[in-house]
Amino acid sequence: MSRIGNSPIVIPEGVTVDIKDGEVTVKGKLGELKQQVQDVTVKVEDGQLILERDSEKKDIKSKHGLYRSLLNNMIEGVTNGFTKSLELVGVGYRASNQGQKLDIAIGFSHNIVMELAPEVKVETISEKGKNPIVKLTSHDKQLVGQVAAKIRSYRKPEPYKGKGVKFVGEQLRRKAGKSA
């Protein structure tokens, strides 16, 4: 029995949910998101979104909880939005942005310039004596996570000194060097 899928989603003020032909559209103050839903029935009843599965097969049970989480993230995104912050740890590591172009210098012979999707807002924070921070904000949780993972994949933190691109607050597994 899916515990996540059975709990209803409260629809806050200012959010509209439309259901047509297996596609759920959520509109709010920050934007609009769409999601295809299969094998699960979605209903709006007195300000709540309720999901019911069509059968008791294992894959449909797993989709029940998955779609509930996706729809909850959509509603959360159009009301509050999502933010991911990345920290560039290393000597000479820099970040800057002009509009939707993110320019990062992370120890390669050339800077990495990324053109970000228009749904993602980027902000770079550079303070003297502190590591540069890249802050990504959007109403789409999946898109923010994907962009953050792409930026992190250019130079993952290494285990000896911790140099690289890491999430703010991320705990790294550190190793002792040769001398230990």
C-alpha positions as CSV (number, residue, x, y, z in Angstrom):
1,M,0.0,0.0,0.0
2,S,1.4,3.4,-1.0
3,R,1.5,5.7,1.9
4,I,2.7,8.7,-0.1
5,G,0.2,8.2,-2.9
6,N,-2.8,8.0,-0.6
7,S,-2.2,11.4,1.1
8,P,-4.1,14.2,-0.6
9,I,-2.3,17.4,-1.8
10,V,-3.7,20.7,-0.6
11,I,-4.1,23.2,-3.4
12,P,-3.2,26.7,-2.0
13,E,-4.9,30.0,-3.0
14,G,-3.9,31.4,-6.4
15,V,-3.1,27.9,-7.9
16,T,-5.3,26.4,-10.6
17,V,-5.2,22.7,-11.5
18,D,-6.6,21.5,-14.9
19,I,-6.9,17.8,-15.8
20,K,-7.4,16.9,-19.5
21,D,-6.7,13.5,-21.2
22,G,-4.2,12.3,-18.6
23,E,-2.3,15.7,-18.5
24,V,-2.3,17.7,-15.4
25,T,-1.6,21.5,-15.8
26,V,-0.7,23.5,-12.7
27,K,-0.7,27.4,-12.9
28,G,0.5,29.7,-10.2
29,K,2.1,33.1,-9.6
30,L,5.6,31.8,-10.6
31,G,4.6,29.9,-13.8
32,E,2.9,26.9,-15.4
33,L,3.9,23.2,-15.3
34,K,2.5,20.2,-17.1
35,Q,2.8,16.5,-16.3
36,Q,1.5,13.4,-18.2
37,V,-0.2,10.9,-15.8
38,Q,-0.8,7.2,-16.7
39,D,-2.5,4.4,-14.8
40,V,-3.5,6.8,-12.0
41,T,-6.7,8.7,-11.7
42,V,-6.4,12.4,-10.6
43,K,-9.4,14.2,-9.1
44,V,-9.9,17.7,-7.6
45,E,-12.2,17.6,-4.6
46,D,-12.9,20.6,-2.3
47,G,-9.5,22.2,-2.6
48,Q,-7.5,19.0,-2.6
49,L,-5.8,16.9,-5.3
50,I,-6.5,13.2,-4.8
51,L,-4.8,10.3,-6.7
52,E,-6.3,6.8,-7.0
53,R,-4.6,3.9,-8.7
54,D,-6.6,1.7,-11.2
55,S,-5.2,-1.7,-10.1
56,E,-2.9,-3.3,-7.5
57,K,0.0,-4.2,-9.8
58,K,3.5,-3.5,-8.5
59,D,4.4,-1.0,-11.2
60,I,1.1,0.9,-10.8
61,K,1.6,1.1,-7.1
62,S,5.0,2.7,-7.6
63,K,3.6,5.1,-10.1
64,H,0.9,6.1,-7.6
65,G,3.6,7.5,-5.2
66,L,5.7,8.9,-8.0
67,Y,2.9,11.0,-9.5
68,R,1.8,12.2,-6.1
69,S,5.3,13.5,-5.4
70,L,5.7,15.0,-8.9
71,L,2.3,16.9,-8.6
72,N,3.2,18.0,-5.1
73,N,6.5,19.4,-6.4
74,M,4.7,21.2,-9.2
75,I,2.3,22.9,-6.8
76,E,5.1,23.8,-4.4
77,G,7.1,25.1,-7.3
78,V,4.5,27.5,-8.7
79,T,3.8,28.9,-5.3
80,N,7.2,29.2,-3.6
81,G,9.8,28.0,-6.2
82,F,13.0,26.0,-5.7
83,T,16.6,27.1,-5.1
84,K,19.9,25.2,-5.4
85,S,23.2,26.8,-4.4
86,L,26.6,25.7,-5.7
87,E,29.9,26.6,-4.1
88,L,33.1,26.8,-6.1
89,V,36.0,25.7,-3.8
90,G,39.5,26.2,-5.1
91,V,42.2,28.8,-5.8
92,G,41.3,31.0,-8.7
93,Y,37.8,29.6,-9.1
94,R,35.4,32.3,-10.3
95,A,31.8,32.7,-11.4
96,S,29.9,35.5,-13.2
97,N,26.8,35.8,-15.2
98,Q,25.3,38.1,-17.9
99,G,21.6,37.5,-18.1
100,Q,21.2,33.7,-18.7
101,K,24.9,33.1,-19.6
102,L,26.9,31.6,-16.7
103,D,30.7,31.9,-17.0
104,I,32.7,29.8,-14.6
105,A,36.5,29.4,-14.3
106,I,37.3,26.2,-12.4
107,G,40.9,25.4,-13.2
108,F,40.7,24.5,-16.9
109,S,42.6,26.3,-19.6
110,H,39.4,28.0,-20.7
111,N,36.3,29.3,-19.0
112,I,33.1,27.3,-19.2
113,V,30.2,29.3,-20.6
114,M,26.7,27.8,-20.2
115,E,23.5,29.2,-21.7
116,L,20.8,28.4,-19.2
117,A,17.1,27.7,-19.9
118,P,14.9,30.8,-19.6
119,E,12.9,29.2,-16.7
120,V,16.1,29.1,-14.5
121,K,17.2,32.4,-12.9
122,V,20.9,32.5,-12.1
123,E,22.7,34.7,-9.6
124,T,26.4,34.7,-8.7
125,I,27.7,35.9,-5.4
126,S,31.4,36.7,-5.1
127,E,32.7,38.1,-1.7
128,K,36.3,38.8,-0.9
129,G,37.8,36.0,1.2
130,K,34.9,33.6,0.5
131,N,34.2,31.0,-2.2
132,P,32.0,32.1,-5.1
133,I,28.4,30.9,-5.0
134,V,26.1,30.2,-7.9
135,K,22.4,30.4,-7.0
136,L,19.9,28.8,-9.3
137,T,16.1,29.5,-8.9
138,S,13.1,28.2,-10.8
139,H,9.6,26.9,-10.4
140,D,10.6,23.5,-11.9
141,K,12.3,21.3,-9.4
142,Q,13.5,18.8,-12.0
143,L,15.1,21.5,-14.2
144,V,16.9,23.2,-11.3
145,G,18.3,19.8,-10.2
146,Q,19.4,18.9,-13.7
147,V,21.2,22.3,-14.3
148,A,22.9,22.1,-10.9
149,A,24.0,18.5,-11.6
150,K,25.4,19.6,-15.0
151,I,27.4,22.4,-13.5
152,R,28.7,20.1,-10.7
153,S,29.7,17.5,-13.2
154,Y,32.4,19.8,-14.8
155,R,34.5,19.4,-11.7
156,K,33.3,17.2,-8.8
157,P,34.8,17.8,-5.4
158,E,37.9,15.7,-4.9
159,P,38.3,13.8,-1.6
160,Y,41.8,15.2,-0.4
161,K,41.4,19.0,-0.4
162,G,37.7,19.3,-1.3
163,K,38.5,21.3,-4.5
164,G,35.7,21.4,-7.0
165,V,32.0,22.4,-7.4
166,K,29.9,21.3,-4.5
167,F,26.4,22.0,-3.2
168,V,26.2,24.5,-0.3
169,G,26.0,22.4,2.9
170,E,27.1,19.2,1.3
171,Q,29.3,17.0,3.5
172,L,32.2,15.6,1.6
173,R,34.0,12.3,2.5
174,R,37.6,13.4,3.1
175,K,40.7,11.1,2.8
176,A,44.0,11.3,4.6
177,G,47.0,12.0,2.4
178,K,50.2,9.9,2.0
179,S,51.7,11.1,5.2
180,A,48.9,9.7,7.4
